[in-house]
Amino acid sequence: MRHSGSAASQSAAEQIDKKIADLGGWRGEALSRIRDLIKEAAPDVVEECKWFKPSNPAGVPVWSHAGIICTGESYQSKVKLTFAKGASLPDPAKLFNSSLEGKQRRAIDIHEGEEVDAGAFKALIRAALALNTSGKTKAR
């Protein structure tokens, strides 16, 4: 039996909507804005929530297309956008500011009052999408 409002009865979009609403404040606004930019850059993106646990019952928003593009985690002092293949992506605007030492992932940490360059972010999303659909491991 499904229970109204449970994660099992909600679509991924509804789960992400709830996560954003529950976060509220600047973190909810940042995650909502990033979500909008992702959907603008990659209209066919698949939204999911993964990695549910007691300390994070709403899970982690994940955007994918032929593989994970990025995840959107929220912490007390930041919203972290982790790109699964970020180390292989061109980043001329230097948006990546976290997890820079990794061989695969790269992340963008957004703190209160910070804005992400919308054009550069959408270009990064498109590059991640192109990499995922190319079957290659590095962007060319």
C-alpha positions as CSV (number, residue, x, y, z in Angstrom):
1,M,0.0,0.0,0.0
2,R,1.3,3.4,-0.9
3,H,1.2,6.2,1.6
4,S,0.5,9.7,0.4
5,G,3.6,11.9,0.6
6,S,6.1,9.0,1.0
7,A,9.1,8.8,-1.2
8,A,7.8,5.7,-2.8
9,S,4.6,7.5,-3.9
10,Q,6.3,10.6,-5.3
11,S,7.9,11.1,-8.7
12,A,11.5,12.2,-8.7
13,A,10.4,15.7,-9.7
14,E,8.1,15.8,-6.7
15,Q,10.8,14.5,-4.4
16,I,13.2,17.3,-5.6
17,D,10.4,19.9,-5.3
18,K,10.0,18.8,-1.6
19,K,13.7,18.8,-1.0
20,I,13.9,22.4,-2.2
21,A,10.9,23.4,-0.2
22,D,12.2,21.7,2.9
23,L,15.6,23.4,2.6
24,G,14.1,26.8,2.1
25,G,16.2,29.9,2.4
26,W,19.3,30.5,0.3
27,R,20.1,26.8,-0.1
28,G,16.6,26.0,-1.5
29,E,16.9,29.0,-3.8
30,A,20.3,27.9,-5.0
31,L,19.3,24.3,-5.7
32,S,16.1,25.5,-7.5
33,R,18.1,27.9,-9.7
34,I,20.7,25.2,-10.5
35,R,17.9,22.8,-11.3
36,D,16.3,25.3,-13.7
37,L,19.7,25.9,-15.4
38,I,20.2,22.1,-15.8
39,K,16.8,21.7,-17.4
40,E,17.4,24.6,-19.7
41,A,20.8,23.2,-20.9
42,A,19.6,19.6,-21.1
43,P,15.8,19.4,-21.6
44,D,15.9,15.6,-21.8
45,V,17.7,15.2,-18.5
46,V,16.4,12.6,-16.1
47,E,15.8,13.7,-12.6
48,E,16.2,11.1,-9.8
49,C,16.6,11.0,-6.0
50,K,19.2,8.5,-4.8
51,W,21.1,7.5,-1.7
52,F,18.3,7.7,0.9
53,K,19.4,7.2,4.5
54,P,18.2,8.2,7.9
55,S,20.3,11.3,8.1
56,N,19.1,12.3,4.6
57,P,15.6,10.8,4.1
58,A,14.9,13.0,1.1
59,G,17.9,11.6,-0.7
60,V,20.2,13.3,-3.1
61,P,18.9,15.0,-6.3
62,V,20.7,13.4,-9.4
63,W,20.5,14.6,-13.0
64,S,21.5,12.1,-15.7
65,H,21.4,11.3,-19.3
66,A,23.3,8.3,-20.5
67,G,25.0,8.4,-17.1
68,I,25.2,10.8,-14.2
69,I,25.7,14.4,-15.1
70,C,25.7,15.9,-11.6
71,T,24.3,15.6,-8.1
72,G,23.0,18.3,-5.9
73,E,23.9,17.9,-2.2
74,S,23.0,20.4,0.5
75,Y,25.0,21.1,3.6
76,Q,24.7,23.7,6.4
77,S,27.1,26.1,4.7
78,K,26.9,25.2,1.0
79,V,25.2,23.5,-1.9
80,K,27.6,21.1,-3.6
81,L,27.2,20.2,-7.3
82,T,29.3,17.2,-8.1
83,F,30.0,16.3,-11.7
84,A,30.6,12.5,-12.1
85,K,33.1,13.1,-14.9
86,G,34.1,16.6,-14.0
87,A,37.9,16.0,-14.3
88,S,37.3,15.2,-18.0
89,L,35.3,18.4,-18.8
90,P,36.6,21.7,-20.1
91,D,36.0,24.4,-17.5
92,P,37.3,27.7,-19.0
93,A,35.2,29.8,-16.6
94,K,36.8,27.9,-13.6
95,L,33.5,27.0,-12.0
96,F,34.9,24.0,-10.4
97,N,36.1,25.0,-6.9
98,S,36.0,21.7,-5.0
99,S,37.3,18.2,-5.3
100,L,39.9,19.4,-7.6
101,E,42.4,16.7,-6.7
102,G,40.2,13.8,-7.8
103,K,40.8,11.9,-11.0
104,Q,37.2,11.7,-12.0
105,R,34.8,14.0,-10.1
106,R,34.9,17.8,-9.8
107,A,32.5,19.9,-7.8
108,I,31.1,23.4,-7.5
109,D,30.5,24.6,-4.0
110,I,27.9,27.4,-3.7
111,H,27.9,29.4,-0.5
112,E,25.3,31.9,0.7
113,G,25.3,35.1,-1.4
114,E,27.2,33.4,-4.3
115,E,25.9,33.2,-7.8
116,V,27.0,30.7,-10.5
117,D,27.6,32.1,-14.0
118,A,24.5,30.8,-15.8
119,G,26.0,30.7,-19.3
120,A,29.2,29.0,-18.1
121,F,27.2,26.5,-16.0
122,K,24.9,25.6,-18.9
123,A,28.0,25.1,-21.1
124,L,29.4,22.7,-18.4
125,I,26.1,20.8,-18.3
126,R,26.1,20.5,-22.1
127,A,29.7,19.3,-22.1
128,A,28.9,16.6,-19.5
129,L,25.9,15.5,-21.6
130,A,28.0,15.3,-24.7
131,L,30.6,13.3,-22.9
132,N,28.1,10.9,-21.5
133,T,26.5,10.3,-25.0
134,S,29.8,10.1,-26.8
135,G,30.8,6.8,-25.1
136,K,34.2,8.4,-24.4
137,T,35.8,9.0,-21.1
138,K,37.3,12.4,-21.9
139,A,35.9,15.5,-23.7
140,R,37.7,16.4,-26.8
